[in-house]
């Protein structure tokens, strides 16, 4: 088996799918890339025990076809050092001895049998399929991914919940302290259905989607999802279990509404949070007509900070505590220049909303308060 390929093009494809490979695999062959040559089409697969990523590219001067696996470290490190040039792969089909020839030299090592590489489980006959533009999927994942949890006891919180209906797709993520609900009204399914996408494939999608401009097709059943776009396919095991009723924790009718410049508010929080207790990161917001006072103190180290910023507010004076690093995270993921804080009292969750949503979108972020020591 033999083929010729551009070193930089191959390296780029390998770096994209190579992000899937885990640093420690229980199955040794998952440390390899799987190569499948069929005429002039080379398909490259990388996987761990839960997720796999597949890409394809055209090669030249092919001779034969077949499947083999190459240790990822050998291939990535060697190609990375080569300037762009044609490289020739020559594999002995019987011994799997591999020679990679380039302009001034060659590499030589033993490949592994491709038929030993684990295969993906196909979708069941009851699988559901939806389509969504790549740009809209990227926005939904980017708005919510930061709020996912790292919770071994509640694995359903460790991914993005896709709540699909015939009128919209809702992306939800929560770690129990903060929650993001992002509605996209221009994307929809044919029926009421849902799935929970784990954090790792969501991160992979956030990396590859900016380079895609077409339609993404997502087919899924109760166990797995197949996500296809352009020449890339991601296959992921889904998180099993029932996602909590996210609408049930969103407070209704918070009476106090504060409008504030998002960048001004975020920068003030960053400055003040430096002096917060590193364990709690507690900051206090004291809201009065047209003013927010942001303050914090760390009794253990005798440090404190206070900063005053302008806002639009006409209600009763109110004080509420939040975890500063979480509040900054939320503000960094709201796209508008101004935000609305909807508050009720120091014990109820606060809502953070953009003053204006993008067309066909509705974004809501929620943050649970912290007890103030007063």
C-alpha positions in Angstrom: 0.0 0.0 0.0 1.4 3.4 -1.0 0.3 7.0 -1.3 1.7 10.6 -1.5 0.3 13.5 0.6 1.3 17.1 1.5 3.1 17.1 4.9 1.4 20.3 6.1 -2.1 19.3 4.9 -1.7 15.9 6.7 -0.3 17.5 9.8 -3.3 20.0 9.9 -5.8 17.2 9.7 -4.0 15.1 12.4 -3.9 18.1 14.8 -7.6 18.6 14.4 -8.6 15.0 15.2 -5.7 14.4 17.5 -7.4 16.5 20.2 -9.6 13.5 20.9 -6.8 11.2 22.0 -6.6 10.9 25.7 -3.2 11.2 27.6 -3.9 7.8 29.2 -5.8 5.1 27.3 -6.9 1.8 28.8 -6.9 0.3 25.2 -3.3 0.8 23.8 -4.3 1.1 20.2 -6.3 4.2 21.0 -2.9 5.9 21.2 -2.9 5.6 17.4 -4.5 7.3 14.4 -6.5 4.9 12.2 -5.7 5.3 8.5 -8.1 3.9 5.9 -7.0 4.3 2.2 -9.7 3.8 -0.4 -8.6 4.8 -4.0 -7.4 8.4 -3.5 -9.4 9.1 -0.3 -7.6 8.8 3.0 -9.9 8.7 6.1 -8.2 9.4 9.5 -9.8 8.5 12.8 -8.8 9.3 16.4 -10.7 8.2 19.5 -10.9 7.6 23.2 -13.3 5.3 25.0 -16.2 7.8 24.7 -15.6 10.0 21.7 -14.2 9.7 18.2 -13.4 12.2 15.4 -13.1 11.3 11.7 -11.8 13.4 8.9 -10.9 12.7 5.2 -8.6 14.1 2.6 -7.4 13.4 -0.9 -4.0 11.8 -1.6 -2.1 11.2 -4.8 -0.2 8.4 -6.5 -2.1 5.7 -4.6 -1.2 2.0 -4.9 -3.5 -0.4 -3.1 -6.0 0.1 -0.3 -6.3 -1.0 3.3 -6.5 -0.1 7.0 -3.7 0.4 9.4 -2.9 2.3 12.7 0.0 4.6 13.4 1.2 5.7 16.9 0.0 9.4 17.2 3.1 10.7 18.9 5.5 9.3 16.2 3.5 10.8 13.4 2.6 14.2 14.9 6.1 14.9 16.2 7.8 13.9 13.0 5.5 15.8 10.6 5.6 18.9 12.8 9.3 19.3 12.1 9.0 19.0 8.3 8.5 22.1 6.0 5.7 21.7 3.5 6.6 19.1 1.0 5.2 15.8 -0.5 5.7 12.8 1.7 5.3 9.2 0.6 3.8 6.5 2.8 4.9 3.0 1.9 3.4 0.2 4.0 4.2 -3.5 3.7 0.8 -5.1 3.9 2.1 -8.3 5.5 4.6 -7.0 8.1 3.1 -3.6 8.5 6.6 -2.0 8.3 6.1 1.6 7.4 8.5 3.9 5.5 7.7 7.7 5.3 9.9 9.2 2.6 10.5 13.0 2.4 12.9 15.2 0.4 16.0 14.7 2.5 15.3 11.5 4.4 12.9 8.9 5.7 11.2 7.6 8.9 10.7 3.9 9.5 8.6 2.2 12.2 6.1 -0.6 12.5 2.4 0.3 12.2 -0.4 -1.7 13.9 -3.3 -3.7 12.5 -6.2 -1.6 11.7 -8.8 -4.3 12.3 -7.9 -4.2 16.0 -9.1 -0.6 16.3 -12.5 -0.4 18.2 -15.5 0.3 15.9 -18.2 2.9 16.5 -21.6 1.6 17.6 -24.2 2.5 14.9 -27.3 4.4 15.7 -30.5 2.5 16.5 -33.5 2.4 14.1 -35.3 4.8 16.5 -32.6 7.5 16.1 -33.6 11.2 15.6 -32.0 13.6 13.2 -31.8 17.4 13.3 -30.0 19.9 11.2 -28.6 23.3 12.3 -26.3 25.8 10.6 -22.7 25.6 11.9 -22.7 29.2 13.0 -25.8 28.8 15.2 -24.5 25.6 16.8 -21.3 27.3 17.6 -23.1 30.2 19.3 -25.2 27.8 21.3 -22.2 25.9 22.6 -20.1 29.0 23.2 -22.8 30.7 25.3 -23.3 27.6 27.5 -20.2 25.5 27.8 -18.5 27.6 30.5 -21.4 26.8 32.9 -21.1 23.0 32.7 -20.1 21.2 35.9 -17.4 18.8 37.0 -19.6 16.6 39.2 -19.0 12.9 39.6 -22.2 12.5 41.7 -24.4 14.2 39.1 -23.0 13.3 35.7 -26.0 14.8 33.8 -24.7 18.3 34.9 -21.4 17.7 33.1 -22.6 18.5 29.6 -24.8 20.7 27.5 -28.5 19.9 27.5 -30.2 20.2 24.0 -33.9 20.6 24.5 -35.4 20.3 21.0 -39.0 21.1 19.9 -40.8 22.1 16.7 -40.5 25.8 17.6 -36.9 26.1 18.9 -33.7 24.5 20.2 -32.8 25.4 23.8 -29.2 25.0 25.0 -28.9 24.6 28.8 -25.9 24.3 31.1 -25.6 24.5 34.9 -23.2 23.5 37.7 -25.7 24.2 40.5 -24.4 27.7 41.1 -24.9 29.3 37.7 -27.2 28.4 34.9 -27.4 29.4 31.2 -30.5 29.0 29.1 -30.0 30.0 25.4 -33.0 29.7 23.1 -32.5 29.7 19.3 -35.8 30.2 17.5 -34.5 29.8 14.0 -33.3 26.2 14.6 -35.9 23.5 15.4 -36.7 19.8 15.2 -39.7 17.8 14.1 -40.6 16.6 17.5 -40.1 17.1 21.2 -36.8 15.4 22.1 -33.5 16.0 23.9 -30.0 14.8 24.7 -27.0 15.7 26.9 -23.7 16.3 25.0 -20.6 15.7 27.2 -18.1 18.5 27.7 -15.3 16.9 25.6 -17.2 16.7 22.2 -18.7 20.1 22.9 -15.1 21.5 23.3 -14.1 19.8 20.1 -17.1 21.3 18.3 -16.2 24.8 19.6 -12.7 24.3 18.0 -13.8 23.0 14.6 -17.1 24.9 14.0 -15.5 28.4 13.3 -14.0 26.9 10.1 -17.3 25.4 9.0 -20.0 27.4 7.1 -22.6 24.8 6.1 -25.2 22.7 7.8 -24.4 20.4 10.6 -26.4 17.2 10.8 -26.9 15.6 14.3 -28.3 12.1 14.5 -28.8 10.6 18.0 -30.4 7.9 19.9 -30.5 7.2 23.7 -26.8 6.3 23.8 -24.8 8.0 21.0 -24.7 11.1 18.7 -23.3 11.3 15.2 -22.4 14.9 14.3 -21.5 15.5 10.7 -20.1 18.7 9.1 -18.1 19.2 5.9 -15.3 16.5 6.0 -15.4 16.1 9.7 -17.6 13.7 11.8 -17.7 13.5 15.6 -19.2 10.4 17.3 -19.9 10.7 21.0 -21.4 8.7 23.7 -24.1 10.8 25.3 -24.6 11.3 29.0 -27.5 9.2 30.2 -30.1 10.4 32.7 -32.8 12.9 33.2 -31.8 16.6 33.1 -33.2 18.7 36.0 -36.2 21.0 35.3 -34.1 24.1 34.5 -37.2 26.3 34.1 -38.2 25.5 37.6 -35.2 27.3 39.1 -35.6 30.5 37.1 -37.3 33.0 39.5 -40.4 34.7 38.1 -41.0 38.4 38.5 -37.9 39.7 40.2 -39.0 43.3 41.1 -35.7 45.1 41.0 -34.1 45.8 37.6 -30.7 47.3 37.2 -29.2 48.3 33.9 -25.4 48.7 33.7 -22.6 48.9 31.2 -21.3 45.4 30.9 -17.6 46.2 30.3 -17.5 48.9 33.0 -19.2 46.5 35.5 -16.9 43.6 34.5 -13.7 45.6 34.9 -14.8 46.9 38.3 -15.5 43.4 39.5 -12.1 42.2 38.3 -10.4 44.9 40.3 -12.4 44.4 43.5 -12.3 40.6 43.4 -8.5 40.6 43.6 -9.0 41.5 47.3 -11.8 38.9 48.0 -11.2 35.8 50.1 -9.7 33.3 47.6 -11.9 30.5 48.9 -15.3 32.2 48.7 -14.6 35.0 46.2 -17.5 36.8 47.8 -18.4 40.3 46.5 -21.2 42.4 47.8 -23.3 44.5 45.4 -25.1 47.4 47.2 -27.6 48.9 44.7 -29.2 52.3 45.2 -30.7 54.8 42.8 -28.3 55.1 39.8 -25.3 53.6 41.7 -23.8 50.2 42.4 -21.2 49.9 45.1 -19.0 46.8 44.6 -17.2 45.8 47.8 -15.3 42.9 49.3 -13.1 42.0 52.3 -10.9 39.2 53.4 -10.8 39.2 57.2 -8.0 36.6 57.3 -5.6 38.9 55.4 -7.0 42.2 56.5 -7.7 43.3 52.9 -10.7 45.0 51.4 -11.8 46.9 48.3 -14.7 49.1 47.2 -15.6 50.7 43.9 -18.6 52.7 42.8 -20.1 52.6 39.3 -23.1 54.3 37.6 -26.2 52.3 36.7 -29.9 52.9 35.8 -32.0 51.9 38.9 -34.9 53.6 40.6 -36.0 51.1 43.3 -35.3 50.6 47.0 -31.7 50.1 48.2 -30.7 46.5 48.0 -27.6 44.4 49.0 -26.8 41.0 47.6 -23.7 38.8 47.6 -22.3 36.8 44.7 -19.2 34.7 43.9 -17.1 37.2 42.1 -15.4 34.8 39.7 -18.7 33.4 38.6 -20.3 36.8 38.0 -17.3 37.8 35.9 -17.6 34.6 33.9 -21.3 35.3 33.2 -20.7 38.9 32.1 -17.9 37.8 29.8 -20.4 35.5 28.0 -23.1 38.0 27.4 -22.7 39.7 24.0 -24.5 43.0 24.5 -22.9 46.3 25.6 -25.3 46.7 28.5 -26.8 44.1 30.8 -29.9 43.9 33.0 -29.6 42.5 36.5 -33.0 41.3 37.8 -32.9 41.0 41.6 -35.4 40.2 44.3 -33.8 39.8 47.7 -30.4 38.5 49.1 -31.6 34.9 49.2 -33.1 34.6 45.7 -31.1 33.9 42.5 -30.2 36.9 40.3 -30.8 37.0 36.6 -28.3 38.5 34.1 -29.8 39.4 30.7 -28.6 41.2 27.6 -30.5 44.6 27.1 -31.0 43.5 23.5 -30.9 39.9 22.2 -29.7 39.0 18.8 -32.4 38.2 16.2 -34.2 34.9 16.9 -32.3 34.4 20.2 -33.1 34.6 23.9 -30.3 34.5 26.4 -30.8 34.1 30.2 -28.1 33.6 32.8 -28.7 32.9 36.5 -26.4 33.0 39.5 -27.2 31.8 43.0 -26.5 34.4 45.8 -24.0 33.9 48.6 -24.8 34.7 52.3 -23.5 38.1 53.4 -21.9 38.3 56.8 -23.7 41.4 58.1 
